[in-house]
Amino acid sequence: MADFLIIGGGVIGMMMARELAQSGAEITLVDRKACAQESSWAGGGIVSPLYPWRYPEPVTQLATWSQSSYVHLAQELLEETGYDPELRQKGMLMVDVEDQAEALAWAEKYHRPLRKVDSSFLYEKEPELVKGLEEGLWMPEVCSIRNPRLGRSLRRSLEINPRITLLEHCDVTGFVADENKIIGVDTSEGQVCGTQVVIAAGAWSGELLGLLGLELPVEPVHGQMMLFKAEPGLVNRVVLKDGRYVIPRNDGRVLVGSTLERIGFEKRTTEEAASSLYETAIDIIPALQNYKVEHHWSGLRPGSPEGIPFIGAVTGYENLYVNAGQFRNGLVLAPASTRLLADILLERETIIPAEPYQM
């Protein structure tokens, strides 16, 4: 029997497995599909909340810890697996921001590098930006990571770790309980057991807890994105405008996103969203109209009240835990979310106070 049974093989589930295995524990990780194929794959990979001052303090605390850890994590994964997660340390520009005063006050309160810049600064950083912008906000320390490649490198890290057993394409159908203790789970491949059980199944976490008659206010929030096959140098850093964004990759490709739709667990792409995303891209970087749209896809974010995730013990069970509800900030908050729960599970002093994330 494994020391820890983790349900969910997204970035958070995989980081949990890796973190716990580094403590010497034996881990079994179960996923209904292949690892990192849901929202971990579908997102954009900005290592910051889009407008960080608009989030409550618990999100800021997780994001601040995570952002400082990604440089080390990316390098460690590259050396360990040979797969480069492609962390880009280029900063983030935000234009047409209506609540600049709130942003600057937030930056001063939390000692975050964010400042107001003029048009010459904007066009020096991004010459292809839409013309006519007079000012913006600049966050120089914001990174982006190529999330499908982060998922691939994390999966490889788990695959080569003898303390970790991966069970992919293994659907959890129920829990095996003995009074207030979870013994294991019933799956499409048979029963799987663990001394302690962690649910880190993203948008599906609430559904899983529902099998125990428990409620977790985590719901799927559908999002669509688009990818342009552009050239290196057309866009060099993340740019936000009117709630949407463009994100460049090392090979020149540019992502644009994203929509917010509450349509349950249905995943689909629509012509309406395609048109809207294309217009967004051209509104930020007009030269993108000269390049081919290579891909249009969708994913399901784990929505939660105010975007504050649930991290910690599940009431009523002595060995059941949850790590879910990061909403639009799964990649941003993943390192801190996993470290916080690992601290709880291993009875260490927590990196930040754990109370705001309890169910």
HELIX and SHEET records of a PDB file:
HELIX    1   1 VAL A   11  GLN A   22  1                                  12    
HELIX    2   2 SER A   39  ALA A   42  1                                   4    
HELIX    3   3 PRO A   52  ARG A   54  5                                   3    
HELIX    4   4 GLU A   57  THR A   81  1                                  25    
HELIX    5   5 GLN A  100  TYR A  110  1                                  11    
HELIX    6   6 SER A  119  LYS A  125  1                                   7    
HELIX    7   7 ASN A  147  GLU A  159  1                                  13    
HELIX    8   8 GLY A  202  TRP A  204  5                                   3    
HELIX    9   9 SER A  205  GLY A  210  1                                   6    
HELIX   10  10 GLU A  271  ILE A  284  1                                  14    
HELIX   11  11 PRO A  286  ASN A  290  5                                   5    
HELIX   12  12 PRO A  305  GLY A  307  5                                   3    
HELIX   13  13 PHE A  327  ASN A  329  5                                   3    
HELIX   14  14 GLY A  330  LEU A  345  1                                  16    
HELIX   15  15 GLU A  355  TYR A  357  5                                   3    
SHEET    1   A 6 ILE A 164  LEU A 167  0                                        
SHEET    2   A 6 ILE A  27  VAL A  30  1                                        
SHEET    3   A 6 ALA A   2  ILE A   7  1                                        
SHEET    4   A 6 GLY A 190  ILE A 199  1                                        
SHEET    5   A 6 LYS A 181  THR A 187 -1                                        
SHEET    6   A 6 VAL A 172  ASP A 178 -1                                        
SHEET    1   B 6 ILE A 164  LEU A 167  0                                        
SHEET    2   B 6 ILE A  27  VAL A  30  1                                        
SHEET    3   B 6 ALA A   2  ILE A   7  1                                        
SHEET    4   B 6 GLY A 190  ILE A 199  1                                        
SHEET    5   B 6 LEU A 320  ALA A 324  1                                        
SHEET    6   B 6 PHE A 310  ALA A 313 -1                                        
SHEET    1   C 2 LEU A  87  ARG A  88  0                                        
SHEET    2   C 2 SER A 144  ILE A 145 -1                                        
SHEET    1   D 8 ARG A 115  ASP A 118  0                                        
SHEET    2   D 8 GLU A 135  MET A 139 -1                                        
SHEET    3   D 8 MET A  92  VAL A  95 -1                                        
SHEET    4   D 8 VAL A 238  LYS A 241  1                                        
SHEET    5   D 8 ARG A 244  PRO A 248 -1                                        
SHEET    6   D 8 VAL A 254  GLY A 257 -1                                        
SHEET    7   D 8 GLU A 219  LYS A 229 -1                                        
SHEET    8   D 8 LYS A 292  GLY A 303 -1                                        
END                                                                             
